[in-house]
């Protein structure tokens, strides 16, 4: 008699969490400037289009998903520190 596969467990329903974007227009541009890259060069590094980088920097869109992770990795490796509060600028 063949054994039956174990029944699949249902995942508990998760509520949608509000999205929190750490990468706003100013931060994306500041990282690119820190790296000394043009929008085209920066887009190539991220594997995206120059137009996408431009839209991020103009605030039309914000990075999402894999792009957020890539920006975080690039920023960490480049030693990029973005100061957001007045007390950080002192």
C-alpha positions in Angstrom: 0.0 0.0 0.0 1.6 3.4 -1.1 2.1 5.9 1.6 0.1 9.1 1.4 1.8 12.5 1.3 1.5 14.6 4.4 -1.4 17.1 4.1 -0.2 20.6 3.3 -0.5 23.1 6.1 -2.3 26.3 5.5 -0.4 29.4 6.2 -2.1 31.8 8.6 -3.6 34.7 6.8 -1.3 37.8 7.0 -2.6 41.3 7.0 -1.0 43.7 4.6 1.6 45.8 6.2 2.0 49.4 5.1 5.0 49.7 2.8 7.9 51.6 4.3 10.3 53.1 1.8 13.7 53.9 3.1 14.8 55.1 -0.4 13.3 58.5 -1.2 14.3 60.7 -4.1 16.9 62.6 -2.1 18.5 59.5 -0.8 18.8 57.8 -4.2 20.4 60.9 -5.7 22.7 61.3 -2.7 23.9 57.7 -3.1 24.5 58.1 -6.8 26.4 61.3 -6.2 28.4 59.6 -3.4 29.4 57.0 -6.0 30.3 59.6 -8.6 28.1 57.9 -11.2 25.8 59.3 -13.9 22.2 58.1 -13.9 23.1 55.8 -16.8 26.1 54.3 -15.0 24.1 53.9 -11.8 21.2 52.2 -13.7 23.7 49.8 -15.3 25.0 48.9 -11.9 21.5 48.2 -10.7 20.4 46.4 -13.8 17.7 48.8 -14.5 17.0 51.6 -17.0 18.2 55.2 -16.7 14.6 56.4 -16.9 13.8 54.4 -13.7 16.7 56.1 -11.8 15.4 59.4 -13.1 11.9 58.7 -11.9 13.2 57.7 -8.5 15.2 60.9 -8.2 12.3 63.1 -9.3 10.0 61.4 -6.8 7.6 60.0 -9.4 8.3 56.4 -8.1 10.2 54.8 -5.3 12.4 51.8 -5.4 10.7 48.5 -4.6 11.6 44.9 -4.0 15.0 43.8 -5.3 15.9 47.4 -6.1 15.7 48.3 -2.4 17.9 45.4 -1.4 20.5 46.3 -4.1 20.5 49.9 -3.0 21.1 48.9 0.6 24.0 46.5 -0.4 25.6 49.2 -2.6 25.2 51.8 0.1 26.8 49.5 2.7 29.7 48.6 0.6 30.3 52.2 -0.4 30.3 53.4 3.2 27.3 55.6 2.4 25.7 57.4 5.3 22.7 59.5 4.7 21.9 61.9 7.5 18.2 62.7 7.7 17.8 64.6 11.0 19.2 68.1 11.9 21.0 66.6 14.9 22.8 64.1 12.5 24.3 67.1 10.6 26.1 68.5 13.6 
